[in-house]
Amino acid sequence: MKRILPIALLCLLPLAAAAQQVQLKGLFGQSAMLQVDGHQRLLKSGQKSPEGVVLLEVTTEYARVRVDGREQKLTLDAPVATNYQRSQRAEVRLMPDNLGHYSTSAWVNGRRVSMMVDTGATAIAFNYPTARRLGLNLDRAQRIRVSTANGVTSAYQLTLGSVTIGGIKLHNVVATVHANDFPQITLLGNSFLSRVDMEKQRGVLILRARN
């Protein structure tokens, strides 16, 4: 079933110079929903929020904003924090949802999939339909037994060629594919998380690539 606009996004832009946080929440034709320092602002192209954020341009794929004289394009394919000040290491900032979960878009072997951070998961975990959609080859995968909240079940274990989240790209990441519809959303487990640095700042989860 195709999703119709508005498109929900998780695209956080920390602005160090202005000490502001700007989050793109959705696209509505020629308007965009922004969250600026916790305040919801629905702006049309050319309008400025009370906090000084200017919406310069809106398309079906991105919103371009200006804050404190600097411009930033927030795209659908990069729902990841971007710093105006260049960081020495790639960094991703994730905002929690209403339940306190952290979700993001990832690229697995070049294909996009939504993932939810789960520090209790040993590896990245897919359900079988998602694995098929991503074109994962299970012919040579190892059959294993895994324990879940629903009990012990069978799964496949394999190694992903690459997993990319924002500017962080890891190769040869272990993953499991469950032989059913569990989990409903792909879990970003410790086979990825243990290879990056993590910290929380005021509720924001920060992932940083290691040198």
C-alpha positions in Angstrom: 0.0 0.0 0.0 1.5 3.3 -1.1 1.9 6.0 1.6 0.5 9.4 0.7 1.9 12.7 1.8 2.4 13.9 4.5 5.6 11.8 4.8 6.8 11.2 8.3 10.5 11.9 8.7 13.1 11.7 11.3 15.6 14.3 10.2 17.4 16.3 12.9 19.6 19.3 12.3 21.6 20.5 15.3 22.7 24.1 14.8 25.6 24.8 17.1 26.0 28.4 16.2 22.4 29.3 17.1 22.0 26.6 19.8 18.8 25.4 18.1 17.5 22.0 17.0 15.5 21.8 13.8 13.6 18.6 13.0 11.8 18.0 9.7 8.6 16.2 10.6 6.8 16.1 7.2 6.2 17.5 3.7 2.9 18.9 2.6 3.0 20.1 -1.0 4.7 23.5 -0.8 4.8 23.5 3.0 6.9 21.7 5.5 6.3 20.8 9.2 9.3 21.7 11.3 10.0 21.3 14.9 12.2 24.1 16.2 13.4 23.7 19.8 10.4 21.6 20.5 7.8 23.9 18.9 5.8 22.7 15.8 6.0 25.1 12.9 4.1 24.6 9.7 5.8 26.9 7.2 5.2 27.7 3.5 8.1 28.2 1.2 9.7 31.6 2.0 8.2 31.9 5.5 10.2 32.3 8.7 9.4 30.7 12.0 9.4 32.9 15.2 12.8 31.3 16.0 14.3 32.6 12.8 14.3 29.4 10.7 13.5 30.2 7.0 12.0 27.6 4.7 13.6 28.4 1.4 12.3 25.5 -0.8 10.1 22.4 -0.6 9.9 19.5 -3.0 8.5 16.0 -2.7 11.9 14.8 -1.6 13.5 17.5 0.5 13.1 20.8 2.4 15.8 23.5 2.3 16.1 25.8 5.3 18.3 28.7 6.4 19.3 29.4 10.0 21.7 32.1 11.1 22.7 32.8 7.5 23.5 29.1 6.7 21.6 26.8 4.4 20.8 23.1 4.9 18.9 20.6 2.7 17.0 18.0 4.6 16.4 15.0 2.2 14.2 11.9 2.3 17.2 9.7 1.7 19.3 11.1 4.5 17.2 11.4 7.7 20.4 11.9 9.6 21.8 14.8 11.7 24.2 17.0 9.8 26.5 19.5 11.5 27.3 22.9 10.1 30.7 22.5 11.8 32.4 19.6 10.0 33.0 16.7 12.4 36.1 14.5 12.2 33.9 11.5 12.5 30.6 10.7 10.8 27.7 11.2 13.3 24.1 10.3 13.4 21.6 11.9 15.9 18.3 10.2 16.6 15.2 11.6 18.4 13.0 9.3 20.4 9.4 8.7 19.5 6.5 8.9 21.9 7.4 5.5 23.3 11.1 6.4 23.8 12.2 4.2 20.8 14.9 5.4 18.4 14.3 4.6 14.7 16.2 5.5 11.6 16.5 4.6 7.9 19.4 2.4 6.9 20.8 1.0 3.7 21.5 -2.7 3.6 23.5 -3.8 0.6 22.3 -0.6 -1.1 18.6 -1.1 -0.3 16.6 1.1 2.1 15.0 -0.3 5.2 13.6 1.2 8.5 15.3 0.0 11.7 14.7 0.5 15.4 17.6 0.6 17.8 17.6 -2.4 20.1 20.6 -2.8 22.4 19.2 -6.1 23.6 19.4 -7.7 20.2 22.6 -9.6 19.5 22.5 -8.8 15.8 20.5 -6.9 13.2 17.3 -8.9 13.0 14.9 -9.1 10.0 11.7 -10.8 9.5 11.4 -13.1 6.5 9.3 -10.9 4.2 11.7 -8.0 4.8 14.7 -10.2 4.0 13.0 -11.2 0.7 12.3 -7.6 -0.2 15.9 -6.7 0.4 17.1 -9.6 -1.8 19.1 -11.3 0.9 20.3 -14.7 -0.2 19.5 -17.3 2.5 20.7 -20.3 0.5 24.1 -20.3 2.2 22.9 -18.9 5.5 23.4 -20.9 8.7 20.3 -22.3 10.3 20.1 -21.4 14.0 17.7 -21.4 16.9 17.0 -18.1 18.6 15.1 -17.1 21.8 12.4 -14.4 21.4 9.6 -13.0 23.5 7.4 -15.5 21.8 9.7 -18.4 22.6 12.4 -20.3 20.7 12.1 -20.2 17.0 14.3 -21.0 13.9 16.2 -18.3 12.0 19.0 -17.8 9.5 22.3 -16.2 10.2 24.2 -14.4 7.5 26.7 -11.6 6.9 25.6 -8.4 5.3 28.0 -6.8 2.8 27.3 -3.3 4.1 25.0 -1.4 6.4 24.9 2.4 6.0 23.2 4.9 8.4 23.8 8.5 7.5 27.5 8.9 7.0 28.3 5.7 8.9 29.0 2.7 6.8 30.1 -0.7 8.1 31.0 -3.8 6.2 30.5 -7.5 7.0 27.8 -7.0 9.6 26.2 -10.2 11.1 22.4 -10.4 10.9 19.6 -12.9 11.6 16.5 -13.5 9.5 13.6 -15.0 11.4 11.5 -17.6 9.5 8.2 -15.7 10.2 6.9 -12.1 10.5 8.8 -11.4 13.7 10.1 -8.8 14.3 7.6 -6.4 12.7 10.3 -3.7 12.3 13.9 -4.5 11.6 16.0 -4.4 14.8 19.3 -2.5 14.8 21.2 -4.8 17.1 24.7 -5.0 18.6 26.4 -6.5 15.5 26.2 -2.8 14.3 25.9 -0.9 17.6 29.0 -2.5 19.1 31.1 -1.2 16.3 30.2 2.5 16.8 30.3 4.9 19.7 27.0 5.8 21.4 25.9 8.4 23.8 22.8 10.3 24.9 22.5 14.0 25.1 19.2 15.4 26.5 17.3 12.5 25.1 19.1 12.5 21.7 20.9 9.3 20.8 24.2 9.9 19.1 26.0 7.3 17.0 29.5 8.1 15.9 31.8 6.2 13.6 35.0 5.0 15.0 38.3 6.1 13.5 
